[in-house]
Amino acid sequence: MNKEKFNILIADDEALIRIDIKEILEENNYNVIGEAKTGKEVLDFCNKSMPDLILLDIKMPEMTGLEVLRELNKNSNYYKVPVIMITAYTDKDFVKEAIELGVFSYITKPIKTTDLLNAIEITRVKSEEMRLIYQEVNKLKEAIEVRKIVEIAKGILMEKNNWTEREAFRYIQKTSMNSREPMKKIAQKIIQENA
Ligand SMILES: [Mg+2]
């Protein structure tokens, strides 16, 4: 994903910091998709549309950055939205927990432009790699799932019709081709009809 399409959400309770970051990002051709000043605003934003990256302040009123992270993690089985924590020097103790919760990086206030841009670039490249890996994982999971269902349907057909495994498989395959429905669907129907 190129920089211009990399949607970044800035979350910090201090308006000046948000303005600062936004300026740096826009000068460097990143797309700032939104700003949040509370943890709740972050979650509301993510419910509507997931950004590609969140720059997340650790200390915010009502809900800390860490609590936001925990909430976000609840909603994703595998792929986590990439987060870069914004911390103050005094937040050191929280950084360890943030790392355990899966942040990609963290930067310390006062924010240095190079620190910010380096962290974002690494995150952009790494998160793209991760996204592709998860896509593959999900494809494999689906393939295993299909195989399981087809196996069950095959067993039903073999027993019912006194067919060989090959005959049962051929039947599912042919029905799928003729009806232009995926084998998974055909197999599910067979299972349902014989339940
Ligand atoms: Mg703060």
Residues whose N, C-alpha, C, O or C-beta is under 5 A from the ligand:
A	BS01	MG	D13 D57 K59 M60
